[in-house]
Amino acid sequence: MRARFLAFELSRYRKFSFCLHLLFAINQASPSQMNGSIFEDLYIRGLLSEKSINKVRAYQVKAILSLFWELRTLLYLGIVMLSTGLGILVYKNIDTIGHQVILLFIAAITTGCFYWCNKNKLPFSMGKVDAPDAFFDYFVLLGSLSFLTFTGYLQYQYEVFGSRYGLATFIPMLVLFFIAYYFDHRGILSLAIANLAVWMGVTVTPKELIASADFDDLTFIYTYLSLGCILLLAAYLTVEANFKKHFFFSYHHYGIHVTFIALLCGYFYFEYAFSLAWLIVLLVLALFVYKQSFRNKSFYFLMVAVLYAYIATGGFVVRSMIEMQGEDLWFFVFMYFVVSGIGLIMYLINANKEIKEQ
């Protein structure tokens, strides 16, 4: 009996000693050592069994699979599908439900979403404000989409703005910009930028740009250039004024694409001599974005600047050959694109490595 009691006390002592050693090791360990070396040390001291250390080693070998972006994507798709489903439901039952009931229902969704978001949001700040919970951003998105549906329905059914279609896009644009800054939502900021483009009579969607844009219209080119400059100026001011600096990417992303497309259109629109001025402006902008990309360690913007500059210089080479009317030089043009294309790929690979090593 006494032997069993001693064995029991010894087991309790070993467990107590193990806990003390573990707490001491965790307290003394640096963050870089919290990867399993503590358990290896306990195993060497005899405080951890071989079966237990094997379980620890097997757990460390297994890579942790993150489902963060998958879940966010599913949630965003859920919000979009919900908005689409409500629109289809309204469309199919418009004669039986009634316009006033539909408007009231959409307004109730919009008001409910924004009331909940305003009640639960964190205090406003000049910097980045994190969402208070996992569903906050999605309620803001649902409320914004419902608001756009509400204003669009009002204009379509009752023509509250009359024939002033610019006002019908200008007011939602202002509201979306306010929502984006008030609730600190970059997705709503993208919607606001798209509404700004619609209000100015252009689009920032590449598919719509290719399908419907008139590259031979000088008004279109200048409008697009103005929009790009506004967005680039907004990106610059967010950093300089230290006001929502994390919005820089959204403004800069759309701004450089819109501006480069407008400059390319202007370059190919005008005659050879005057088009050189557009080419020079494009290359200067590309050089500026290129240097900023290295400073901000952004390979994406570096790649965009290099690709647009490459397209412009390639156009210059082809137009120069056409102006010189040198049929024998087309072989060298072909070789230029082959060699320069290979060099472009090699340079982008090396630039990516250089940025990662900074």
Secondary structure in CASP SS format (residue, H / E / C, confidence):
PFRMAT SS
TARGET T0000
AUTHOR 0000-0000-0000
METHOD secondary structure of the structure
MODEL  1
M C 1.00
R H 1.00
A H 1.00
R H 1.00
F H 1.00
L H 1.00
A H 1.00
F H 1.00
E H 1.00
L H 1.00
S H 1.00
R H 1.00
Y H 1.00
R H 1.00
K H 1.00
F H 1.00
S H 1.00
F H 1.00
C H 1.00
L H 1.00
H H 1.00
L H 1.00
L H 1.00
F H 1.00
A H 1.00
I H 1.00
N H 1.00
Q H 1.00
A C 1.00
S C 1.00
P H 1.00
S H 1.00
Q H 1.00
M C 1.00
N C 1.00
G C 1.00
S H 1.00
I H 1.00
F H 1.00
E H 1.00
D H 1.00
L H 1.00
Y H 1.00
I H 1.00
R C 1.00
G C 1.00
L C 1.00
L C 1.00
S C 1.00
E H 1.00
K H 1.00
S H 1.00
I H 1.00
N H 1.00
K H 1.00
V H 1.00
R H 1.00
A H 1.00
Y H 1.00
Q H 1.00
V H 1.00
K C 1.00
A C 1.00
I C 1.00
L C 1.00
S C 1.00
L C 1.00
F H 1.00
W H 1.00
E H 1.00
L H 1.00
R H 1.00
T H 1.00
L H 1.00
L H 1.00
Y H 1.00
L H 1.00
G H 1.00
I H 1.00
V H 1.00
M H 1.00
L H 1.00
S H 1.00
T H 1.00
G H 1.00
L H 1.00
G H 1.00
I H 1.00
L H 1.00
V H 1.00
Y H 1.00
K H 1.00
N C 1.00
I H 1.00
D H 1.00
T H 1.00
I H 1.00
G C 1.00
H H 1.00
Q H 1.00
V H 1.00
I H 1.00
L H 1.00
L H 1.00
F H 1.00
I H 1.00
A H 1.00
A H 1.00
I H 1.00
T H 1.00
T H 1.00
G H 1.00
C H 1.00
F H 1.00
Y H 1.00
W H 1.00
C H 1.00
N H 1.00
K H 1.00
N H 1.00
K C 1.00
L C 1.00
P C 1.00
F C 1.00
S C 1.00
M C 1.00
G C 1.00
K C 1.00
V C 1.00
D C 1.00
A C 1.00
P C 1.00
D C 1.00
A C 1.00
F C 1.00
F H 1.00
D H 1.00
Y H 1.00
F H 1.00
V H 1.00
L H 1.00
L H 1.00
G H 1.00
S H 1.00
L H 1.00
S H 1.00
F H 1.00
L H 1.00
T H 1.00
F H 1.00
T H 1.00
G H 1.00
Y H 1.00
L H 1.00
Q H 1.00
Y H 1.00
Q H 1.00
Y H 1.00
E C 1.00
V C 1.00
F C 1.00
G C 1.00
S C 1.00
R C 1.00
Y H 1.00
G H 1.00
L H 1.00
A H 1.00
T H 1.00
F H 1.00
I H 1.00
P H 1.00
M H 1.00
L H 1.00
V H 1.00
L H 1.00
F H 1.00
F H 1.00
I H 1.00
A H 1.00
Y H 1.00
Y H 1.00
F C 1.00
D C 1.00
H C 1.00
R H 1.00
G H 1.00
I H 1.00
L H 1.00
S H 1.00
L H 1.00
A H 1.00
I H 1.00
A H 1.00
N H 1.00
L H 1.00
A H 1.00
V H 1.00
W H 1.00
M C 1.00
G C 1.00
V C 1.00
T C 1.00
V C 1.00
T C 1.00
P H 1.00
K H 1.00
E H 1.00
L H 1.00
I H 1.00
A H 1.00
S H 1.00
A C 1.00
D C 1.00
F C 1.00
D C 1.00
D C 1.00
L H 1.00
T H 1.00
F H 1.00
I H 1.00
Y H 1.00
T H 1.00
Y H 1.00
L H 1.00
S H 1.00
L H 1.00
G H 1.00
C H 1.00
I H 1.00
L H 1.00
L H 1.00
L H 1.00
A H 1.00
A H 1.00
Y H 1.00
L H 1.00
T H 1.00
V H 1.00
E H 1.00
A C 1.00
N C 1.00
F C 1.00
K C 1.00
K H 1.00
H H 1.00
F H 1.00
F H 1.00
F H 1.00
S H 1.00
Y H 1.00
H H 1.00
H H 1.00
Y H 1.00
G H 1.00
I H 1.00
H H 1.00
V H 1.00
T H 1.00
F H 1.00
I H 1.00
A H 1.00
L H 1.00
L H 1.00
C H 1.00
G H 1.00
Y H 1.00
F H 1.00
Y H 1.00
F C 1.00
E C 1.00
Y H 1.00
A H 1.00
F H 1.00
S H 1.00
L H 1.00
A H 1.00
W H 1.00
L H 1.00
I H 1.00
V H 1.00
L H 1.00
L H 1.00
V H 1.00
L H 1.00
A H 1.00
L H 1.00
F H 1.00
V H 1.00
Y H 1.00
K H 1.00
Q H 1.00
S H 1.00
F H 1.00
R H 1.00
N H 1.00
K C 1.00
S C 1.00
F H 1.00
Y H 1.00
F H 1.00
L H 1.00
M H 1.00
V H 1.00
A H 1.00
V H 1.00
L H 1.00
Y H 1.00
A H 1.00
Y H 1.00
I H 1.00
A H 1.00
T H 1.00
G H 1.00
G H 1.00
F H 1.00
V H 1.00
V H 1.00
R H 1.00
S H 1.00
M H 1.00
I H 1.00
E H 1.00
M H 1.00
Q C 1.00
G C 1.00
E H 1.00
D H 1.00
L H 1.00
W H 1.00
F H 1.00
F H 1.00
V H 1.00
F H 1.00
M H 1.00
Y H 1.00
F H 1.00
V H 1.00
V H 1.00
S H 1.00
G H 1.00
I H 1.00
G H 1.00
L H 1.00
I H 1.00
M H 1.00
Y H 1.00
L H 1.00
I H 1.00
N H 1.00
A H 1.00
N H 1.00
K H 1.00
E H 1.00
I H 1.00
K H 1.00
E H 1.00
Q C 1.00
END
